[in-house]
Amino acid sequence: MNIIEKDGSYIGTLTGWIDTAEAEHFMKELKPLLENADKSIEIDCSKLDYICSLGLRGLLLLRKESVAKGGKLVLTHVEGEIQKIFTLTGFYKLFDIK
């Protein structure tokens, strides 16, 4: 994941596959966003090809922290296979998706 800070907001771009083997690494990459969950955070999924249940768990944790700290979390470009995964798991209803 690539994270940039812009005017006090954060944009994280997910790339490739977040599978079981990558999930631990993904959780470490989420740490800066979790620490700044009181800010506005956008997660760009346009380059994401696959996400496993552990990756979804990481996003859910980020959502929980954002709600608890009064931040804002938005997912963008949730399309194709990723949209199917979010729909099948019910995650589509949990997130603000643009």
N, CA, C and O atoms as a Tinker XYZ file with bonds, in Angstrom:
   392  protein
     1  N      0.846000   -1.173000    0.000000    73     2
     2  CA     0.000000    0.000000    0.000000    64     1     3
     3  C      0.890000    1.235000    0.000000    63     2     4     5
     4  O      1.886000    1.320000    0.718000    81     3
     5  N      0.496000    2.174000   -0.822000    73     3     6
     6  CA     1.166000    3.457000   -0.874000    64     5     7
     7  C      0.295000    4.465000   -0.132000    63     6     8     9
     8  O     -0.898000    4.574000   -0.413000    81     7
     9  N      0.881000    5.203000    0.813000    73     7    10
    10  CA     0.136000    6.197000    1.588000    64     9    11
    11  C      0.761000    7.560000    1.368000    63    10    12    13
    12  O      1.976000    7.731000    1.478000    81    11
    13  N     -0.091000    8.528000    1.057000    73    11    14
    14  CA     0.378000    9.907000    0.973000    64    13    15
    15  C     -0.492000   10.777000    1.869000    63    14    16    17
    16  O     -1.678000   10.509000    2.062000    81    15
    17  N      0.122000   11.823000    2.413000    73    15    18
    18  CA    -0.606000   12.801000    3.215000    64    17    19
    19  C     -0.771000   14.050000    2.368000    63    18    20    21
    20  O      0.177000   14.524000    1.742000    81    19
    21  N     -1.993000   14.576000    2.357000    73    19    22
    22  CA    -2.276000   15.775000    1.576000    64    21    23
    23  C     -3.225000   16.658000    2.369000    63    22    24    25
    24  O     -4.377000   16.289000    2.602000    81    23
    25  N     -2.750000   17.807000    2.776000    73    23    26
    26  CA    -3.561000   18.788000    3.506000    64    25    27
    27  C     -4.244000   18.194000    4.729000    63    26    28    29
    28  O     -5.415000   18.475000    4.986000    81    27
    29  N     -3.520000   17.379000    5.482000    73    27    30
    30  CA    -4.064000   16.784000    6.701000    64    29    31
    31  C     -4.930000   15.565000    6.487000    63    30    32    33
    32  O     -5.431000   14.989000    7.452000    81    31
    33  N     -5.115000   15.161000    5.252000    73    31    34
    34  CA    -5.864000   13.953000    4.925000    64    33    35
    35  C     -4.884000   12.902000    4.419000    63    34    36    37
    36  O     -3.754000   13.215000    4.044000    81    35
    37  N     -5.332000   11.660000    4.414000    73    35    38
    38  CA    -4.484000   10.562000    3.968000    64    37    39
    39  C     -5.161000    9.802000    2.834000    63    38    40    41
    40  O     -6.371000    9.573000    2.850000    81    39
    41  N     -4.357000    9.420000    1.857000    73    39    42
    42  CA    -4.837000    8.587000    0.758000    64    41    43
    43  C     -3.962000    7.351000    0.701000    63    42    44    45
    44  O     -2.745000    7.440000    0.534000    81    43
    45  N     -4.598000    6.193000    0.843000    73    43    46
    46  CA    -3.892000    4.926000    0.742000    64    45    47
    47  C     -4.342000    4.203000   -0.517000    63    46    48    49
    48  O     -5.539000    4.030000   -0.745000    81    47
    49  N     -3.390000    3.784000   -1.330000    73    47    50
    50  CA    -3.711000    3.069000   -2.558000    64    49    51
    51  C     -3.327000    1.601000   -2.396000    63    50    52    53
    52  O     -2.161000    1.272000   -2.176000    81    51
    53  N     -4.315000    0.736000   -2.508000    73    51    54
    54  CA    -4.082000   -0.704000   -2.414000    64    53    55
    55  C     -3.738000   -1.238000   -3.798000    63    54    56    57
    56  O     -4.354000   -0.852000   -4.791000    81    55
    57  N     -2.754000   -2.126000   -3.859000    73    55    58
    58  CA    -2.268000   -2.630000   -5.133000    64    57    59
    59  C     -2.123000   -4.139000   -5.093000    63    58    60    61
    60  O     -1.652000   -4.700000   -4.103000    81    59
    61  N     -2.527000   -4.793000   -6.167000    73    59    62
    62  CA    -2.284000   -6.225000   -6.323000    64    61    63
    63  C     -3.204000   -7.096000   -5.496000    63    62    64    65
    64  O     -4.406000   -6.852000   -5.400000    81    63
    65  N     -2.613000   -8.113000   -4.902000    73    63    66
    66  CA    -3.347000   -9.115000   -4.126000    64    65    67
    67  C     -3.059000   -8.943000   -2.650000    63    66    68    69
    68  O     -1.901000   -8.855000   -2.241000    81    67
    69  N     -4.111000   -8.896000   -1.853000    73    67    70
    70  CA    -3.961000   -8.996000   -0.400000    64    69    71
    71  C     -4.527000  -10.354000   -0.041000    63    70    72    73
    72  O     -5.723000  -10.505000    0.206000    81    71
    73  N     -3.651000  -11.332000   -0.018000    73    71    74
    74  CA    -4.063000  -12.696000    0.304000    64    73    75
    75  C     -3.534000  -13.047000    1.692000    63    74    76    77
    76  O     -2.958000  -12.198000    2.373000    81    75
    77  N     -3.725000  -14.275000    2.104000    73    75    78
    78  CA    -3.325000  -14.706000    3.442000    64    77    79
    79  C     -1.837000  -14.479000    3.684000    63    78    80    81
    80  O     -1.439000  -14.083000    4.779000    81    79
    81  N     -1.021000  -14.727000    2.673000    73    79    82
    82  CA     0.424000  -14.554000    2.813000    64    81    83
    83  C      0.809000  -13.081000    2.997000    63    82    84    85
    84  O      1.799000  -12.784000    3.666000    81    83
    85  N      0.052000  -12.173000    2.421000    73    83    86
    86  CA     0.345000  -10.740000    2.492000    64    85    87
    87  C     -0.391000  -10.021000    3.618000    63    86    88    89
    88  O     -0.102000   -8.856000    3.894000    81    87
    89  N     -1.322000  -10.684000    4.261000    73    87    90
    90  CA    -2.190000  -10.018000    5.245000    64    89    91
    91  C     -1.408000   -9.429000    6.418000    63    90    92    93
    92  O     -1.722000   -8.327000    6.870000    81    91
    93  N     -0.407000  -10.133000    6.913000    73    91    94
    94  CA     0.371000   -9.612000    8.038000    64    93    95
    95  C      1.110000   -8.332000    7.624000    63    94    96    97
    96  O      1.150000   -7.359000    8.377000    81    95
    97  N      1.680000   -8.345000    6.442000    73    95    98
    98  CA     2.367000   -7.162000    5.909000    64    97    99
    99  C      1.366000   -6.012000    5.736000    63    98   100   101
   100  O      1.679000   -4.865000    6.055000    81    99
   101  N      0.182000   -6.313000    5.239000    73    99   102
   102  CA    -0.864000   -5.311000    5.059000    64   101   103
   103  C     -1.244000   -4.675000    6.398000    63   102   104   105
   104  O     -1.430000   -3.460000    6.474000    81   103
   105  N     -1.358000   -5.472000    7.437000    73   103   106
   106  CA    -1.708000   -4.936000    8.759000    64   105   107
   107  C     -0.630000   -3.963000    9.249000    63   106   108   109
   108  O     -0.946000   -2.952000    9.876000    81   107
   109  N      0.625000   -4.264000    8.968000    73   107   110
   110  CA     1.713000   -3.350000    9.348000    64   109   111
   111  C      1.631000   -2.054000    8.545000    63   110   112   113
   112  O      1.898000   -0.973000    9.069000    81   111
   113  N      1.262000   -2.171000    7.276000    73   111   114
   114  CA     1.140000   -0.986000    6.435000    64   113   115
   115  C     -0.035000   -0.102000    6.852000    63   114   116   117
   116  O     -0.027000    1.101000    6.592000    81   115
   117  N     -1.036000   -0.687000    7.491000    73   115   118
   118  CA    -2.199000    0.080000    7.959000    64   117   119
   119  C     -1.896000    0.916000    9.199000    63   118   120   121
   120  O     -2.643000    1.840000    9.519000    81   119
   121  N     -0.816000    0.602000    9.894000    73   119   122
   122  CA    -0.520000    1.249000   11.176000    64   121   123
   123  C     -0.553000    2.784000   11.114000    63   122   124   125
   124  O     -1.165000    3.404000   11.984000    81   123
   125  N      0.090000    3.425000   10.105000    73   123   126
   126  CA     0.010000    4.898000   10.070000    64   125   127
   127  C     -1.415000    5.417000    9.925000    63   126   128   129
   128  O     -1.750000    6.469000   10.470000    81   127
   129  N     -2.248000    4.694000    9.203000    73   127   130
   130  CA    -3.634000    5.121000    9.051000    64   129   131
   131  C     -4.419000    4.908000   10.343000    63   130   132   133
   132  O     -5.259000    5.732000   10.706000    81   131
   133  N     -4.147000    3.814000   11.029000    73   131   134
   134  CA    -4.812000    3.560000   12.306000    64   133   135
   135  C     -4.440000    4.635000   13.322000    63   134   136   137
   136  O     -5.277000    5.066000   14.115000    81   135
   137  N     -3.179000    5.064000   13.294000    73   135   138
   138  CA    -2.717000    6.105000   14.217000    64   137   139
   139  C     -3.330000    7.467000   13.893000    63   138   140   141
   140  O     -3.413000    8.333000   14.764000    81   139
   141  N     -3.754000    7.657000   12.658000    73   139   142
   142  CA    -4.348000    8.921000   12.231000    64   141   143
   143  C     -5.818000    8.763000   11.857000    63   142   144   145
   144  O     -6.324000    9.469000   10.985000    81   143
   145  N     -6.492000    7.838000   12.517000    73   143   146
   146  CA    -7.886000    7.536000   12.199000    64   145   147
   147  C     -8.828000    8.682000   12.553000    63   146   148   149
   148  O    -10.006000    8.639000   12.198000    81   147
   149  N     -8.335000    9.699000   13.242000    73   147   150
   150  CA    -9.158000   10.869000   13.536000    64   149   151
   151  C     -9.207000   11.846000   12.356000    63   150   152   153
   152  O     -9.912000   12.853000   12.410000    81   151
   153  N     -8.473000   11.552000   11.314000    73   151   154
   154  CA    -8.407000   12.389000   10.118000    64   153   155
   155  C     -9.297000   11.812000    9.009000    63   154   156   157
   156  O     -9.946000   10.781000    9.188000    81   155
   157  N     -9.312000   12.482000    7.891000    73   155   158
   158  CA   -10.011000   11.985000    6.708000    64   157   159
   159  C     -9.082000   11.021000    5.973000    63   158   160   161
   160  O     -7.942000   11.364000    5.658000    81   159
   161  N     -9.578000    9.815000    5.704000    73   159   162
   162  CA    -8.786000    8.782000    5.045000    64   161   163
   163  C     -9.560000    8.259000    3.844000    63   162   164   165
   164  O    -10.741000    7.924000    3.934000    81   163
   165  N     -8.861000    8.200000    2.719000    73   163   166
   166  CA    -9.426000    7.609000    1.507000    64   165   167
   167  C     -8.595000    6.377000    1.157000    63   166   168   169
   168  O     -7.366000    6.438000    1.116000    81   167
   169  N     -9.266000    5.274000    0.907000    73   167   170
   170  CA    -8.602000    4.065000    0.446000    64   169   171
   171  C     -9.002000    3.840000   -1.007000    63   170   172   173
   172  O    -10.165000    3.573000   -1.309000    81   171
   173  N     -8.029000    3.950000   -1.898000    73   171   174
   174  CA    -8.244000    3.786000   -3.331000    64   173   175
   175  C     -8.033000    2.314000   -3.696000    63   174   176   177
   176  O     -6.939000    1.775000   -3.529000    81   175
   177  N     -9.074000    1.685000   -4.186000    73   175   178
   178  CA    -9.025000    0.257000   -4.531000    64   177   179
   179  C     -8.901000    0.024000   -6.040000    63   178   180   181
   180  O     -9.089000   -1.101000   -6.502000    81   179
   181  N     -8.586000    1.067000   -6.813000    73   179   182
   182  CA    -8.552000    0.935000   -8.267000    64   181   183
   183  C     -7.495000   -0.043000   -8.764000    63   182   184   185
   184  O     -7.641000   -0.600000   -9.852000    81   183
   185  N     -6.443000   -0.260000   -7.996000    73   183   186
   186  CA    -5.366000   -1.167000   -8.411000    64   185   187
   187  C     -5.371000   -2.465000   -7.612000    63   186   188   189
   188  O     -4.435000   -3.259000   -7.702000    81   187
   189  N     -6.420000   -2.678000   -6.837000    73   187   190
   190  CA    -6.535000   -3.884000   -6.022000    64   189   191
   191  C     -7.193000   -4.986000   -6.841000    63   190   192   193
   192  O     -8.278000   -4.799000   -7.391000    81   191
   193  N     -6.526000   -6.140000   -6.918000    73   191   194
   194  CA    -7.037000   -7.263000   -7.703000    64   193   195
   195  C     -7.781000   -8.294000   -6.855000    63   194   196   197
   196  O     -8.688000   -8.965000   -7.347000    81   195
   197  N     -7.404000   -8.420000   -5.592000    73   195   198
   198  CA    -8.014000   -9.424000   -4.722000    64   197   199
   199  C     -7.775000   -9.024000   -3.274000    63   198   200   201
   200  O     -6.747000   -8.433000   -2.947000    81   199
   201  N     -8.735000   -9.351000   -2.403000    73   199   202
   202  CA    -8.559000   -9.145000   -0.967000    64   201   203
   203  C     -9.190000  -10.325000   -0.235000    63   202   204   205
   204  O    -10.338000  -10.686000   -0.492000    81   203
   205  N     -8.428000  -10.916000    0.675000    73   203   206
   206  CA    -8.913000  -12.072000    1.440000    64   205   207
   207  C     -9.625000  -11.590000    2.706000    63   206   208   209
   208  O     -9.704000  -10.390000    2.968000    81   207
   209  N    -10.132000  -12.528000    3.469000    73   207   210
   210  CA   -10.872000  -12.176000    4.680000    64   209   211
   211  C     -9.990000  -11.462000    5.703000    63   210   212   213
   212  O    -10.476000  -10.601000    6.437000    81   211
   213  N     -8.713000  -11.803000    5.764000    73   211   214
   214  CA    -7.816000  -11.109000    6.701000    64   213   215
   215  C     -7.588000   -9.659000    6.259000    63   214   216   217
   216  O     -7.453000   -8.767000    7.096000    81   215
   217  N     -7.544000   -9.430000    4.957000    73   215   218
   218  CA    -7.442000   -8.063000    4.453000    64   217   219
   219  C     -8.701000   -7.269000    4.750000    63   218   220   221
   220  O     -8.636000   -6.098000    5.125000    81   219
   221  N     -9.845000   -7.914000    4.581000    73   219   222
   222  CA   -11.116000   -7.267000    4.925000    64   221   223
   223  C    -11.154000   -6.937000    6.413000    63   222   224   225
   224  O    -11.675000   -5.893000    6.808000    81   223
   225  N    -10.610000   -7.813000    7.224000    73   223   226
   226  CA   -10.544000   -7.582000    8.670000    64   225   227
   227  C     -9.740000   -6.312000    8.963000    63   226   228   229
   228  O    -10.111000   -5.525000    9.834000    81   227
   229  N     -8.641000   -6.118000    8.234000    73   227   230
   230  CA    -7.839000   -4.914000    8.406000    64   229   231
   231  C     -8.622000   -3.655000    8.071000    63   230   232   233
   232  O     -8.545000   -2.660000    8.791000    81   231
   233  N     -9.371000   -3.698000    6.985000    73   231   234
   234  CA   -10.202000   -2.548000    6.617000    64   233   235
   235  C    -11.293000   -2.297000    7.652000    63   234   236   237
   236  O    -11.620000   -1.151000    7.959000    81   235
   237  N    -11.850000   -3.378000    8.182000    73   235   238
   238  CA   -12.873000   -3.245000    9.217000    64   237   239
   239  C    -12.289000   -2.619000   10.485000    63   238   240   241
   240  O    -12.937000   -1.798000   11.136000    81   239
   241  N    -11.067000   -3.012000   10.827000    73   239   242
   242  CA   -10.386000   -2.419000   11.976000    64   241   243
   243  C    -10.155000   -0.927000   11.752000    63   242   244   245
   244  O    -10.334000   -0.125000   12.669000    81   243
   245  N     -9.758000   -0.556000   10.540000    73   243   246
   246  CA    -9.568000    0.855000   10.217000    64   245   247
   247  C    -10.884000    1.615000   10.313000    63   246   248   249
   248  O    -10.912000    2.746000   10.800000    81   247
   249  N    -11.959000    1.013000    9.859000    73   247   250
   250  CA   -13.285000    1.643000    9.967000    64   249   251
   251  C    -13.660000    1.857000   11.424000    63   250   252   253
   252  O    -14.140000    2.926000   11.802000    81   251
   253  N    -13.437000    0.826000   12.244000    73   251   254
   254  CA   -13.765000    0.894000   13.672000    64   253   255
   255  C    -12.979000    2.014000   14.356000    63   254   256   257
   256  O    -13.543000    2.779000   15.138000    81   255
   257  N    -11.690000    2.111000   14.065000    73   255   258
   258  CA   -10.856000    3.166000   14.653000    64   257   259
   259  C    -11.298000    4.543000   14.186000    63   258   260   261
   260  O    -11.321000    5.494000   14.967000    81   259
   261  N    -11.645000    4.645000   12.922000    73   259   262
   262  CA   -12.090000    5.911000   12.363000    64   261   263
   263  C    -13.377000    6.387000   13.041000    63   262   264   265
   264  O    -13.502000    7.562000   13.388000    81   263
   265  N    -14.310000    5.491000   13.223000    73   263   266
   266  CA   -15.563000    5.832000   13.908000    64   265   267
   267  C    -15.283000    6.230000   15.354000    63   266   268   269
   268  O    -15.825000    7.224000   15.839000    81   267
   269  N    -14.441000    5.461000   16.046000    73   267   270
   270  CA   -14.139000    5.720000   17.455000    64   269   271
   271  C    -13.437000    7.063000   17.654000    63   270   272   273
   272  O    -13.650000    7.735000   18.663000    81   271
   273  N    -12.597000    7.452000   16.688000    73   271   274
   274  CA   -11.810000    8.679000   16.828000    64   273   275
   275  C    -12.426000    9.878000   16.122000    63   274   276   277
   276  O    -11.851000   10.966000   16.126000    81   275
   277  N    -13.593000    9.684000   15.518000    73   275   278
   278  CA   -14.280000   10.794000   14.864000    64   277   279
   279  C    -13.721000   11.174000   13.508000    63   278   280   281
   280  O    -13.928000   12.293000   13.038000    81   279
   281  N    -13.015000   10.255000   12.879000    73   279   282
   282  CA   -12.470000   10.512000   11.543000    64   281   283
   283  C    -13.470000   10.148000   10.469000    63   282   284   285
   284  O    -14.634000    9.854000   10.742000    81   283
   285  N    -12.986000   10.175000    9.247000    73   283   286
   286  CA   -13.837000    9.820000    8.115000    64   285   287
   287  C    -13.059000    8.869000    7.219000    63   286   288   289
   288  O    -11.917000    9.143000    6.848000    81   287
   289  N    -13.684000    7.752000    6.876000    73   287   290
   290  CA   -13.073000    6.763000    6.003000    64   289   291
   291  C    -13.950000    6.568000    4.779000    63   290   292   293
   292  O    -15.145000    6.298000    4.892000    81   291
   293  N    -13.345000    6.708000    3.613000    73   291   294
   294  CA   -14.044000    6.525000    2.348000    64   293   295
   295  C    -13.240000    5.556000    1.491000    63   294   296   297
   296  O    -12.020000    5.676000    1.387000    81   295
   297  N    -13.925000    4.599000    0.880000    73   295   298
   298  CA   -13.290000    3.702000   -0.079000    64   297   299
   299  C    -13.703000    4.153000   -1.474000    63   298   300   301
   300  O    -14.871000    4.453000   -1.717000    81   299
   301  N    -12.739000    4.198000   -2.385000    73   299   302
   302  CA   -13.042000    4.608000   -3.750000    64   301   303
   303  C    -12.641000    3.514000   -4.728000    63   302   304   305
   304  O    -11.777000    2.685000   -4.443000    81   303
   305  N    -13.282000    3.531000   -5.874000    73   303   306
   306  CA   -12.982000    2.604000   -6.974000    64   305   307
   307  C    -13.127000    1.139000   -6.560000    63   306   308   309
   308  O    -12.286000    0.306000   -6.899000    81   307
   309  N    -14.183000    0.834000   -5.838000    73   307   310
   310  CA   -14.494000   -0.556000   -5.472000    64   309   311
   311  C    -15.311000   -1.119000   -6.630000    63   310   312   313
   312  O    -16.526000   -0.938000   -6.709000    81   311
   313  N    -14.608000   -1.802000   -7.521000    73   311   314
   314  CA   -15.232000   -2.244000   -8.765000    64   313   315
   315  C    -14.854000   -3.686000   -9.078000    63   314   316   317
   316  O    -13.962000   -4.253000   -8.446000    81   315
   317  N    -15.533000   -4.272000  -10.048000    73   315   318
   318  CA   -15.189000   -5.609000  -10.546000    64   317   319
   319  C    -15.210000   -6.676000   -9.467000    63   318   320   321
   320  O    -16.175000   -6.800000   -8.712000    81   319
   321  N    -14.138000   -7.440000   -9.405000    73   319   322
   322  CA   -14.039000   -8.550000   -8.446000    64   321   323
   323  C    -14.075000   -8.058000   -7.002000    63   322   324   325
   324  O    -14.643000   -8.721000   -6.135000    81   323
   325  N    -13.479000   -6.914000   -6.743000    73   323   326
   326  CA   -13.474000   -6.372000   -5.383000    64   325   327
   327  C    -14.894000   -6.004000   -4.971000    63   326   328   329
   328  O    -15.286000   -6.233000   -3.827000    81   327
   329  N    -15.662000   -5.441000   -5.887000    73   327   330
   330  CA   -17.056000   -5.132000   -5.600000    64   329   331
   331  C    -17.835000   -6.405000   -5.295000    63   330   332   333
   332  O    -18.668000   -6.415000   -4.389000    81   331
   333  N    -17.578000   -7.475000   -6.035000    73   331   334
   334  CA   -18.244000   -8.758000   -5.774000    64   333   335
   335  C    -17.912000   -9.276000   -4.383000    63   334   336   337
   336  O    -18.793000   -9.749000   -3.664000    81   335
   337  N    -16.637000   -9.185000   -4.003000    73   335   338
   338  CA   -16.214000   -9.641000   -2.671000    64   337   339
   339  C    -16.914000   -8.818000   -1.587000    63   338   340   341
   340  O    -17.411000   -9.373000   -0.607000    81   339
   341  N    -16.952000   -7.499000   -1.764000    73   339   342
   342  CA   -17.605000   -6.629000   -0.784000    64   341   343
   343  C    -19.105000   -6.916000   -0.704000    63   342   344   345
   344  O    -19.685000   -6.878000    0.380000    81   343
   345  N    -19.723000   -7.197000   -1.826000    73   343   346
   346  CA   -21.156000   -7.486000   -1.846000    64   345   347
   347  C    -21.444000   -8.826000   -1.176000    63   346   348   349
   348  O    -22.355000   -8.920000   -0.354000    81   347
   349  N    -20.688000   -9.854000   -1.514000    73   347   350
   350  CA   -20.905000  -11.190000   -0.943000    64   349   351
   351  C    -20.687000  -11.232000    0.566000    63   350   352   353
   352  O    -21.367000  -11.973000    1.276000    81   351
   353  N    -19.741000  -10.439000    1.052000    73   351   354
   354  CA   -19.423000  -10.448000    2.477000    64   353   355
   355  C    -20.266000   -9.467000    3.286000    63   354   356   357
   356  O    -20.227000   -9.484000    4.517000    81   355
   357  N    -21.029000   -8.612000    2.602000    73   355   358
   358  CA   -21.822000   -7.610000    3.300000    64   357   359
   359  C    -21.042000   -6.351000    3.641000    63   358   360   361
   360  O    -21.588000   -5.427000    4.244000    81   359
   361  N    -19.763000   -6.306000    3.260000    73   359   362
   362  CA   -18.936000   -5.147000    3.566000    64   361   363
   363  C    -19.380000   -3.904000    2.798000    63   362   364   365
   364  O    -19.117000   -2.779000    3.223000    81   363
   365  N    -20.048000   -4.109000    1.676000    73   363   366
   366  CA   -20.506000   -2.975000    0.871000    64   365   367
   367  C    -21.426000   -2.069000    1.684000    63   366   368   369
   368  O    -21.470000   -0.861000    1.455000    81   367
   369  N    -22.162000   -2.651000    2.634000    73   367   370
   370  CA   -23.097000   -1.888000    3.461000    64   369   371
   371  C    -22.393000   -1.185000    4.624000    63   370   372   373
   372  O    -22.945000   -0.252000    5.206000    81   371
   373  N    -21.179000   -1.627000    4.965000    73   371   374
   374  CA   -20.481000   -1.106000    6.134000    64   373   375
   375  C    -19.644000    0.146000    5.866000    63   374   376   377
   376  O    -19.341000    0.905000    6.786000    81   375
   377  N    -19.278000    0.353000    4.616000    73   375   378
   378  CA   -18.351000    1.408000    4.277000    64   377   379
   379  C    -19.000000    2.498000    3.426000    63   378   380   381
   380  O    -19.963000    2.259000    2.697000    81   379
   381  N    -18.444000    3.693000    3.544000    73   379   382
   382  CA   -18.811000    4.785000    2.649000    64   381   383
   383  C    -17.986000    4.566000    1.386000    63   382   384   385
   384  O    -16.766000    4.731000    1.400000    81   383
   385  N    -18.654000    4.192000    0.289000    73   383   386
   386  CA   -17.957000    3.865000   -0.958000    64   385   387
   387  C    -18.364000    4.861000   -2.026000    63   386   388   389
   388  O    -19.548000    5.083000   -2.278000    81   387
   389  N    -17.366000    5.450000   -2.641000    73   387   390
   390  CA   -17.596000    6.434000   -3.711000    64   389   391
   391  C    -17.148000    5.859000   -5.025000    63   390   392
   392  O    -17.252000    6.522000   -6.057000    81   391
